[in-house]
């Protein structure tokens, strides 16, 4: 929410299927099994933040979803 990237190594979870993920450098994360609408929660040094974002498949290419803000 303050415009900074979440630190690398922070743990997150995708709502619905509970799939866990780690945040990498520059706040990036790789998630699988996304739906058209998604919610995530991430454990940060300041507590848990949450974000929602849409997803539309990119065919054979890897999709990049920018500007997801965790509050």
C-alpha positions in Angstrom: 0.0 0.0 0.0 3.0 2.3 0.6 4.3 1.7 -3.0 7.2 -0.5 -1.9 7.8 -4.1 -3.0 7.0 -6.8 -0.6 10.3 -8.3 0.6 11.7 -11.4 -1.1 10.9 -14.5 0.9 7.5 -13.4 2.2 5.0 -16.2 2.2 1.6 -16.0 0.5 -1.4 -18.1 -0.1 -4.0 -18.1 -3.0 -7.5 -18.1 -1.7 -9.8 -20.9 -2.8 -7.3 -23.7 -3.3 -4.9 -22.6 -0.6 -1.8 -22.9 -2.8 1.2 -21.4 -1.1 3.8 -19.3 -2.9 6.9 -17.2 -2.0 7.5 -13.6 -3.1 10.7 -13.1 -5.0 12.8 -10.1 -5.9 11.0 -6.9 -6.8 7.8 -8.2 -5.3 7.3 -10.8 -8.0 5.6 -14.1 -7.4 4.8 -17.1 -9.6 1.3 -18.5 -9.1 -0.4 -21.5 -10.7 -4.0 -22.5 -11.0 -5.4 -19.0 -11.3 -9.1 -18.3 -11.9 -10.7 -15.3 -13.7 -10.8 -13.5 -10.3 -8.3 -14.2 -7.6 -7.5 -13.2 -3.9 -4.2 -13.7 -2.2 -2.9 -13.0 1.3 0.8 -12.4 2.1 2.5 -12.4 5.5 4.6 -9.3 5.7 6.7 -7.8 8.5 3.8 -5.4 9.3 1.1 -8.2 9.3 -1.0 -9.9 6.7 -2.0 -7.9 3.6 -4.6 -9.0 1.0 -5.0 -8.3 -2.7 -7.4 -9.2 -5.5 -6.7 -9.3 -9.2 -8.2 -10.6 -12.5 -6.5 -13.1 -14.7 -7.0 -13.9 -18.4 -4.9 -16.7 -19.8 -2.0 -15.9 -22.1 -2.1 -19.1 -24.2 1.4 -20.6 -24.4 3.0 -17.5 -23.0 3.6 -16.7 -19.3 1.1 -14.0 -18.2 2.4 -11.0 -16.3 0.0 -9.2 -14.0 1.2 -5.8 -13.0 0.3 -3.3 -10.3 -1.3 -5.6 -7.7 -1.5 -3.7 -4.5 -1.5 -5.6 -1.2 -3.4 -3.8 1.6 
